[in-house]
Amino acid sequence: ARLSTKSSLPSLGSTKSMKVDFRLISATNRDLDEMIRKNDFRLDLYYRISPVVLNVPPLRDRIEDIPALAEEFLRNFAERHDRPLCSLSSEVISLLQSHNWPGNVRQLKHEVERAAIFSNGGVIEVDLLQRSLHGGGLAAVPNRPFVGGAASDDLQLKDHMQKLEDVVIENAMQRLNGNKKRVAEE
């Protein structure tokens, strides 16, 4: 049997028309109505991209979603890394709900996954999350101000990353009884 290399798609550069079916999903944190009023956004473009508009408030305005989101992040993390599933204590949920979350849902995901990295499974308690938050996270203090996307304590990204790396290595050394080869492999 001979395989055909011809496809039904037109060649690159072809002038032949082709029907396509796609869905465009876009997101912004800008006020498009205000931008249209100021002529900063084209009205015709708005009507092309906005047949269905979903307004999703920031995480700080829907703290009741935090427990479900955190549990989903933990479940996905455990599956991706073949690790035991962790859960959050009620104190941790309260701590998470007390933060402003300037990084929104992505920041919550990172903080919960960071705590899961340091956990050996079971219940994540406040001390583990606080170590995670202080070990490189930017949400260690509720409503902490951000200036230009950086924490107000002027630590550089490399400093945060170094602190986090040190804590991860230290925890791995303890968990693997000082076996440097296994720590390096992990």
C-alpha positions as CSV (number, residue, x, y, z in Angstrom):
1,A,0.0,0.0,0.0
2,R,1.2,3.4,-0.9
3,L,0.7,6.4,1.5
4,S,-0.5,9.6,0.0
5,T,1.3,12.7,1.1
6,K,-1.3,15.1,-0.4
7,S,-3.7,16.8,2.1
8,S,-6.9,18.7,1.6
9,L,-5.2,21.8,2.9
10,P,-4.2,24.4,0.4
11,S,-0.4,25.0,-0.1
12,L,1.3,27.8,1.8
13,G,0.8,31.0,-0.1
14,S,-2.2,29.7,-2.0
15,T,-5.0,32.2,-2.9
16,K,-7.6,29.5,-2.6
17,S,-10.3,30.3,0.1
18,M,-10.8,27.8,2.9
19,K,-13.5,27.7,5.6
20,V,-12.3,27.5,9.2
21,D,-14.2,27.0,12.5
22,F,-12.5,28.4,15.6
23,R,-13.4,30.0,18.9
24,L,-11.6,33.1,20.1
25,I,-11.2,33.5,23.9
26,S,-9.7,36.7,25.1
27,A,-9.2,38.2,28.5
28,T,-8.4,41.6,29.9
29,N,-8.3,43.5,33.2
30,R,-9.0,46.8,31.4
31,D,-12.4,48.5,31.2
32,L,-13.3,48.1,27.6
33,D,-16.4,50.3,27.8
34,E,-14.3,53.1,29.2
35,M,-11.7,52.6,26.5
36,I,-14.4,52.7,23.8
37,R,-15.7,56.0,25.2
38,K,-12.2,57.4,25.1
39,N,-11.6,56.0,21.5
40,D,-8.8,53.8,22.9
41,F,-10.5,50.7,21.6
42,R,-12.3,50.2,18.3
43,L,-16.0,49.6,18.7
44,D,-16.2,47.4,15.6
45,L,-13.5,45.2,17.1
46,Y,-15.3,45.0,20.4
47,Y,-18.5,43.7,18.6
48,R,-16.4,41.1,16.8
49,I,-14.9,39.7,19.9
50,S,-17.7,40.1,22.5
51,P,-20.7,38.0,21.7
52,V,-20.4,36.4,25.2
53,V,-18.8,38.4,27.9
54,L,-18.0,36.9,31.3
55,N,-17.0,39.3,34.1
56,V,-14.9,37.4,36.6
57,P,-14.2,39.4,39.7
58,P,-10.7,39.3,41.3
59,L,-10.1,36.5,43.8
60,R,-10.0,39.0,46.7
61,D,-13.7,39.7,45.9
62,R,-14.7,36.1,45.9
63,I,-12.9,34.5,48.8
64,E,-15.6,31.8,49.2
65,D,-14.1,30.2,46.0
66,I,-10.6,29.8,47.6
67,P,-11.3,26.4,49.3
68,A,-12.6,24.8,46.1
69,L,-9.8,26.3,44.0
70,A,-7.1,25.3,46.4
71,E,-8.4,21.7,46.6
72,E,-8.5,21.5,42.8
73,F,-4.9,22.8,42.6
74,L,-3.8,20.2,45.1
75,R,-5.6,17.4,43.3
76,N,-3.9,18.4,40.0
77,F,-0.5,18.8,41.6
78,A,-0.7,15.3,43.2
79,E,-1.7,13.7,39.8
80,R,0.9,15.6,37.8
81,H,3.7,14.6,40.2
82,D,2.5,11.2,41.4
83,R,2.5,12.4,45.0
84,P,0.1,11.8,47.8
85,L,-3.0,14.1,47.9
86,C,-2.8,16.8,50.5
87,S,-5.6,18.6,52.1
88,L,-5.8,22.0,53.9
89,S,-6.6,22.5,57.5
90,S,-9.4,25.0,58.4
91,E,-6.7,27.4,59.7
92,V,-4.9,27.3,56.4
93,I,-8.2,28.1,54.6
94,S,-8.7,31.1,56.9
95,L,-5.2,32.2,56.3
96,L,-5.6,31.9,52.5
97,Q,-8.9,33.8,52.7
98,S,-7.2,36.6,54.6
99,H,-4.8,37.6,51.8
100,N,-5.4,40.2,49.2
101,W,-4.1,38.0,46.3
102,P,-2.7,40.7,44.0
103,G,-1.5,37.9,41.7
104,N,-5.1,36.5,41.7
105,V,-5.8,32.8,41.0
106,R,-2.3,32.1,39.7
107,Q,-0.7,33.4,42.9
108,L,-3.0,31.2,45.0
109,K,-2.1,28.2,42.8
110,H,1.6,28.8,43.3
111,E,1.3,29.2,47.0
112,V,-0.8,26.1,47.5
113,E,1.6,24.0,45.2
114,R,4.6,25.4,47.0
115,A,3.1,24.2,50.3
116,A,2.4,20.8,48.7
117,I,6.0,20.5,47.7
118,F,7.1,20.9,51.3
119,S,4.5,18.4,52.5
120,N,4.8,14.7,52.8
121,G,1.0,14.3,52.2
122,G,-1.7,14.5,54.7
123,V,-3.0,17.8,56.0
124,I,-1.2,21.1,55.2
125,E,-1.0,23.1,58.4
126,V,-0.5,26.8,58.9
127,D,3.2,26.5,59.8
128,L,3.9,24.8,56.5
129,L,2.1,27.3,54.5
130,Q,3.7,30.2,56.4
131,R,7.1,28.7,55.8
132,S,6.1,28.5,52.1
133,L,4.9,32.1,52.1
134,H,8.0,33.3,53.8
135,G,10.3,31.0,51.8
136,G,9.9,33.0,48.6
137,G,6.3,33.8,48.2
138,L,5.2,37.3,47.8
139,A,1.9,37.0,49.8
140,A,3.4,36.5,53.3
141,V,1.5,39.5,54.7
142,P,-2.1,40.1,54.0
143,N,-2.7,43.1,51.7
144,R,1.0,43.6,51.2
145,P,1.6,46.5,48.8
146,F,3.2,45.7,45.4
147,V,5.2,48.4,43.7
148,G,5.9,47.8,40.0
149,G,5.1,44.1,40.3
150,A,7.7,43.5,43.0
151,A,7.3,43.0,46.8
152,S,7.8,46.2,48.8
153,D,10.8,44.7,50.6
154,D,13.0,45.3,47.5
155,L,14.2,41.7,47.4
156,Q,15.2,40.8,43.8
157,L,13.7,37.8,42.1
158,K,17.0,36.0,42.2
159,D,17.0,36.4,46.0
160,H,13.4,35.0,46.3
161,M,14.4,32.1,44.0
162,Q,17.6,31.4,46.0
163,K,15.6,31.3,49.3
164,L,13.0,29.0,47.8
165,E,15.7,26.7,46.3
166,D,17.5,26.5,49.7
167,V,14.3,25.5,51.5
168,V,13.4,22.9,48.9
169,I,16.8,21.4,49.0
170,E,16.9,21.4,52.8
171,N,13.5,19.7,53.0
172,A,14.5,17.1,50.4
173,M,17.7,16.4,52.4
174,Q,15.6,15.8,55.6
175,R,13.0,13.7,53.7
176,L,15.6,11.6,52.0
177,N,17.8,11.2,55.1
178,G,20.7,13.2,53.7
179,N,21.1,11.1,50.5
180,K,22.6,13.7,48.2
181,K,22.3,11.6,45.1
182,R,18.6,11.1,45.6
183,V,18.1,14.7,46.4
184,A,19.9,15.7,43.2
185,E,17.8,13.2,41.2
186,E,14.6,14.6,42.6
